[in-house]
Amino acid sequence: MHRLTLCIAVSLALIGCANNDKKISSWEVNDVYHSTIVTATSSGAKSYLGPSINSMDEDNTYEMFNLRSEQTAQGEKSYELQIHLTYFKQVRNYDSASLLNGPVASFKVLSKEAGLCEARGCVFKELLSIKLSDAFLKKSMKEGFQLTLSSKAGISTIVFVPPQYIKGYLMAVDGTSY
């Protein structure tokens, strides 16, 4: 009974996200800036966690993604896009990524999980990471970027990171108005 209730709750949440627009309004640059969480360490290093963007694609893949970065005490920065995909039926095993407007520096599967199963199938989750450069993100502030994730099951998922998100995030990381 609890599993059925949980499945219904997850399904309704995913249906509610099905009509999310891929574009963020320009006024939301400040929302991204203010929603970015900064954590400092005693050694002078900092980590930045951007707010999550949620959407759903045509294959009923629930996409949740955000930018993360680390800054050393010496000021060196590293960036990554973390993508959490939730989908139903069969496991996809995402294994590669490509960008329309730039190369993928690295692709890494952080975790895979098979969840609740019922007569219609199972819920699967995959957490992926893509390393990005500072120069690439700054170049993408004008138009954003689109990332295509491919799986061994033959299903591709497209994630669009809008320019307003990138701009607001970099404003928080760099402490500069763009």
Phi, psi and chi 1 to 4 in degrees:
 res  aa     phi    psi   chi1   chi2   chi3   chi4
   1 MET       -  -43.5 -177.6   64.3 -178.5      -
   2 HIS   -64.5  -37.0  -66.9  -29.5      -      -
   3 ARG   -65.1  -40.9  -73.8 -175.0  174.7 -179.5
   4 LEU   -64.2  -43.5  179.0   61.1      -      -
   5 THR   -62.5  -44.0  -56.0      -      -      -
   6 LEU   -63.0  -42.9  178.0   62.2      -      -
   7 CYS   -62.9  -41.9 -174.3      -      -      -
   8 ILE   -64.9  -42.4  -69.5  170.6      -      -
   9 ALA   -63.2  -44.1      -      -      -      -
  10 VAL   -64.4  -42.9  168.2      -      -      -
  11 SER   -61.0  -44.6  -63.0      -      -      -
  12 LEU   -65.1  -38.2  -70.0  174.8      -      -
  13 ALA   -64.2  -41.8      -      -      -      -
  14 LEU   -69.1  -37.9  -67.5  175.3      -      -
  15 ILE   -63.8  -37.9  -70.5  168.8      -      -
  16 GLY   -63.9  -26.6      -      -      -      -
  17 CYS   -89.9   -6.3  -64.5      -      -      -
  18 ALA   -62.2  -27.0      -      -      -      -
  19 ASN  -103.5   17.8  -66.1  -35.4      -      -
  20 ASN   -65.1  135.2  -73.9   -6.5      -      -
  21 ASP   -77.5  139.7 -170.0    5.5      -      -
  22 LYS   -73.4  -20.2  -71.4 -175.3  176.6 -178.6
  23 LYS   -94.0  143.3  -58.8  -89.2 -175.3 -169.4
  24 ILE  -104.6  135.9  -65.2  177.6      -      -
  25 SER   -63.1  149.6  -58.6      -      -      -
  26 SER   -60.6  -29.1   60.5      -      -      -
  27 TRP   -66.7  -14.2   59.6  -91.6      -      -
  28 GLU   -83.4   -3.1  -71.1 -173.4  -60.7      -
  29 VAL   -55.0  -45.9  169.4      -      -      -
  30 ASN   -67.0  -33.4  -76.0  -29.9      -      -
  31 ASP   -64.4  -41.7  -72.8  -16.3      -      -
  32 VAL   -64.4  -44.7  172.8      -      -      -
  33 TYR   -56.1  -50.1  169.2   78.6      -      -
  34 HIS   -73.8  -21.8  -69.9  -65.3      -      -
  35 SER   -91.0   -6.9  -62.7      -      -      -
  36 THR   -74.4  126.8  -62.3      -      -      -
  37 ILE   -93.1  126.1  -61.2  169.6      -      -
  38 VAL  -109.2  129.2 -178.6      -      -      -
  39 THR  -124.6  123.5  -53.1      -      -      -
  40 ALA  -105.0  148.0      -      -      -      -
  41 THR  -107.2  167.3   65.5      -      -      -
  42 SER   -68.0  -19.8   59.8      -      -      -
  43 SER   -83.5   -4.3   65.5      -      -      -
  44 GLY    98.0   -3.4      -      -      -      -
  45 ALA   -77.4  157.9      -      -      -      -
  46 LYS  -136.3  150.1  -67.6 -178.6 -177.2  178.3
  47 SER  -124.1  146.5   64.9      -      -      -
  48 TYR  -125.7  130.9  -61.0   86.2      -      -
  49 LEU  -124.5  112.3  177.2   62.8      -      -
  50 GLY   -75.9  158.8      -      -      -      -
  51 PRO   -66.6  155.8   24.6  -32.2      -      -
  52 SER   -81.6  143.7  -64.5      -      -      -
  53 ILE  -109.2  135.9  -67.7 -178.4      -      -
  54 ASN  -119.4  136.2  -56.0  -58.4      -      -
  55 SER  -155.1  175.5   63.1      -      -      -
  56 MET  -137.7  138.7 -175.8  173.9  -77.5      -
  57 ASP   -99.0 -175.1   70.2    7.6      -      -
  58 GLU   -66.6  -23.5  -60.4   81.5   32.8      -
  59 ASP   -91.5   18.5  -67.3  -44.3      -      -
  60 ASN    57.3   40.9  -69.6  -35.3      -      -
  61 THR   -97.0  118.8  -55.5      -      -      -
  62 TYR   -81.7  120.7  174.8   69.8      -      -
  63 GLU  -110.0  128.0  -52.3  163.0   -9.2      -
  64 MET  -131.6  122.6 -176.5  172.4   73.2      -
  65 PHE  -143.6  158.5   57.5   92.2      -      -
  66 ASN  -159.5  159.8   63.3  -45.5      -      -
  67 LEU   -90.5  144.9  -74.7  170.4      -      -
  68 ARG  -134.7  149.8  -59.7  175.0   54.0   95.4
  69 SER  -151.8  158.4   62.1      -      -      -
  70 GLU  -124.8  139.7  -60.2  -70.7  -33.0      -
  71 GLN  -125.3  124.0 -179.5  177.9   -9.9      -
  72 THR   -74.1  168.8   65.2      -      -      -
  73 ALA   -61.7  -24.6      -      -      -      -
  74 GLN   -84.9   -3.2  -65.7   75.4   30.0      -
  75 GLY    96.0    0.7      -      -      -      -
  76 GLU   -74.1  135.2  -65.3  176.7   27.2      -
  77 LYS  -117.2  143.8  -62.7  174.1 -171.0  164.8
  78 SER  -128.7  143.9   61.1      -      -      -
  79 TYR  -125.9  148.9  -62.2   90.3      -      -
  80 GLU  -148.1  149.7   73.4  175.9  -34.2      -
  81 LEU  -103.3  120.2  175.8   67.1      -      -
  82 GLN  -101.4  132.9  -78.0 -165.1  -19.0      -
  83 ILE  -126.3  123.0  -53.4  151.6      -      -
  84 HIS  -110.3  114.5 -169.7 -171.2      -      -
  85 LEU  -108.8  133.9  -58.2  173.9      -      -
  86 THR  -125.3  131.8  -56.7      -      -      -
  87 TYR  -151.9  172.9   52.2   89.1      -      -
  88 PHE  -117.6  173.7  -59.0   93.3      -      -
  89 LYS    77.8 -102.3  -63.2 -174.8 -177.5  174.1
  90 GLN  -106.7  154.5   69.8 -179.3   38.1      -
  91 VAL   -69.5  140.9   66.3      -      -      -
  92 ARG  -100.6  -32.8  -64.4 -176.8 -174.8  166.5
  93 ASN    55.0   72.8  -70.5  -45.4      -      -
  94 TYR   -63.0  134.2  -74.2   91.0      -      -
  95 ASP  -134.5   -3.2   61.0   -5.7      -      -
  96 SER  -158.1  163.5   66.0      -      -      -
  97 ALA  -144.4  148.8      -      -      -      -
  98 SER  -142.7  148.1   61.0      -      -      -
  99 LEU  -108.7  143.1  -70.6  166.4      -      -
 100 LEU   -73.0  -33.1  -68.0  179.8      -      -
 101 ASN  -121.1   35.8   51.1   -7.8      -      -
 102 GLY   163.9  159.9      -      -      -      -
 103 PRO   -78.7  154.4   29.2  -34.1      -      -
 104 VAL   -89.8  118.2  171.3      -      -      -
 105 ALA   -68.8  -39.9      -      -      -      -
 106 SER  -159.3  151.9   71.7      -      -      -
 107 PHE  -131.6  129.3  172.8   84.2      -      -
 108 LYS  -141.3  135.5 -172.8  175.4 -178.7 -178.8
 109 VAL   -90.8  115.7  176.9      -      -      -
 110 LEU   -84.3  -37.0  -60.0  176.0      -      -
 111 SER  -161.8  156.6   68.3      -      -      -
 112 LYS  -135.2  144.5  -65.6 -179.7 -175.2 -177.0
 113 GLU  -148.4  133.0 -180.0 -176.9  -31.9      -
 114 ALA  -101.9  124.5      -      -      -      -
 115 GLY  -107.3 -140.5      -      -      -      -
 116 LEU   -55.3  129.5  179.4   67.3      -      -
 117 CYS  -118.9  144.1  -66.5      -      -      -
 118 GLU  -149.2 -169.2   60.0  173.4   41.9      -
 119 ALA   -60.4  -33.9      -      -      -      -
 120 ARG   -78.3  -14.8  -65.1 -175.5  -44.4  153.4
 121 GLY   133.7 -169.7      -      -      -      -
 122 CYS  -110.6  161.7  -61.8      -      -      -
 123 VAL   -97.5  129.4  175.8      -      -      -
 124 PHE  -120.6  147.4  -64.0   97.1      -      -
 125 LYS  -132.9  139.8  -63.5  177.8 -176.8 -179.9
 126 GLU  -135.5  134.2  -66.4 -169.4   47.7      -
 127 LEU  -110.8  121.0  179.9   60.0      -      -
 128 LEU  -119.8  156.0  -46.0  170.9      -      -
 129 SER  -135.6  135.6  172.0      -      -      -
 130 ILE  -124.9  123.4  -50.3  -67.5      -      -
 131 LYS   -78.6  137.3  -62.3  -78.6 -176.4 -162.4
 132 LEU  -130.0  153.3  -58.4  168.8      -      -
 133 SER   -95.2  157.9   70.0      -      -      -
 134 ASP   -59.8  -43.2 -173.9   53.5      -      -
 135 ALA   -62.7  -41.5      -      -      -      -
 136 PHE   -63.4  -44.6  174.6   77.6      -      -
 137 LEU   -63.6  -42.1  -72.6  172.9      -      -
 138 LYS   -65.2  -36.3  -73.2 -177.6  177.7  164.9
 139 LYS   -67.8  -32.6 -176.8  178.6  116.6 -177.3
 140 SER   -81.7   -3.3  -60.5      -      -      -
 141 MET   -63.7  -22.1  -80.1 -165.9  -60.4      -
 142 LYS   -83.6  -38.9  -67.7 -175.3 -175.6 -161.0
 143 GLU  -127.1   -3.9  -63.7 -179.4   12.8      -
 144 GLY    75.4 -167.5      -      -      -      -
 145 PHE  -151.1  155.2   65.0   91.2      -      -
 146 GLN  -116.2  131.1 -177.0  173.1  -57.0      -
 147 LEU  -116.6  129.4  179.6   72.1      -      -
 148 THR  -106.5  120.2  -57.5      -      -      -
 149 LEU  -101.9  127.8  -57.8  163.2      -      -
 150 SER  -112.2  146.1  -60.1      -      -      -
 151 SER  -120.6  161.5   69.0      -      -      -
 152 LYS   -65.1  -23.7  -69.1  179.1 -176.5  176.6
 153 ALA   -78.9   -2.8      -      -      -      -
 154 GLY    87.3    8.0      -      -      -      -
 155 ILE  -102.2  132.2  -63.7  173.3      -      -
 156 SER  -108.4  143.7  -66.9      -      -      -
 157 THR  -122.2  131.5  -61.7      -      -      -
 158 ILE  -106.4  127.3  -64.1  173.0      -      -
 159 VAL  -114.9  127.5  173.1      -      -      -
 160 PHE  -110.4  123.1  176.8   72.2      -      -
 161 VAL  -103.4  109.8 -179.3      -      -      -
 162 PRO   -71.2  153.2   18.6  -22.9      -      -
 163 PRO   -62.2  -33.5   20.8  -29.7      -      -
 164 GLN   -65.3  -35.5  -63.0   86.4  -11.2      -
 165 TYR   -64.9  -48.5 -179.4   91.3      -      -
 166 ILE   -61.0  -44.8  -61.2  167.0      -      -
 167 LYS   -61.9  -47.9 -173.1  174.4 -176.9  178.3
 168 GLY   -63.7  -39.1      -      -      -      -
 169 TYR   -66.5  -47.1 -179.5   76.4      -      -
 170 LEU   -66.0  -30.7  -71.3  177.9      -      -
 171 MET   -60.9  -40.7  -76.7  172.6   53.6      -
 172 ALA   -69.9  -41.5      -      -      -      -
 173 VAL   -71.9  -45.7  171.0      -      -      -
 174 ASP   -87.6  -16.5  -65.6  -22.1      -      -
 175 GLY    66.7   28.6      -      -      -      -
 176 THR  -126.6  144.3  -55.0      -      -      -
 177 SER   -88.6  123.7 -178.7      -      -      -
 178 TYR  -101.2      -  -69.6  100.9      -      -
